Amino acid sequence: MNRRLAFAALVSASALLLASCASADATGEPAADGGDGVTLVHPSIDGLEIDFDAQPENIVMDCYAYSSLHEYGIEPVALFGYECDNPFVMGDADISGIEVVGKDGEIDVEKLAELRPDAIVGQGTADGWQWFDEDVNAQITRVAPFVALPGSDTIDGRIADTREIAEFFGGDVASEEILASDEDLEAAKEALRTAVTGSGLDIMLTSPTKEMLYTGVGFAQADLLEELGATIVGADAPATGNPWGQVAWEDASTYPADILLVEGYNDDFSFSAELWDALPAVKADQLGAWSSKGAMTASTYAQWLNDVAALVSASAEVA
């Protein structure tokens, strides 16, 4: 989660002795010196090129990366990170039998180094994983190059860029299943367009906490819904820093919404607060799910848009 603070990583001096060195430069083409090295040109971070001494095969991923890459046939040697046990995020990715070297904001750098991975892939930037501090990122990038998941402005862009990352790592990006998922996504977009046309319904993307209500205006998922004709409400993101809109509970009713899409919502959702429970959409049980992270694949977003379309069709104006 964007608002979580990373926990202290489990590190040891011996991990640094085990760490393998790697340089930074990428496209999947042989290096200029004619050796076996390959270079990944990152699809969404301008100017970032990551060099590998050879085609990377042993890959450690955070669970967001695995949820995005597994349908291309790419399997990690180990996992770490948040929401590894969240079915909404992971979909049909099976993590049983895969070694875990960290959970939530922790990582065991010694275990990571013992695996001698060729690459580490996860949510983050050119500097490393999003939830590790600078010192921990410095240690993991001594073990292997870090490849950040693409962060394009649009969902379609992220899906395409993630597919480019998958192709670099040897994934099958042109299978019948992948091509069918592209068709499914286009059909789901049309289903949502049809559902929202003339509905008059306002939708809010949310993440409720005891302290305040966070809203997802400006997130790529919200922008996708708007592009398809939905009306999105909520507080705008701050000018800098945390991208979530922040709404004090006493002001929550000033953003009237007929449908609330709740991050990570599922059958076990149990959040309750007096002012949350008083919201018209909550009273009407017009709630659905969304995720600011998770699998960036056509199949995932086809399913999500179909679910939102079904929710819109079953909902009434209540705000």
Order of alpha helices (4+ residues) and beta strands (2+ residues): alpha-beta-beta-beta-beta-alpha-beta-alpha-beta-alpha-beta-beta-beta-alpha-beta-alpha-alpha-beta-beta-alpha-beta-beta-beta-alpha-alpha-beta-alpha
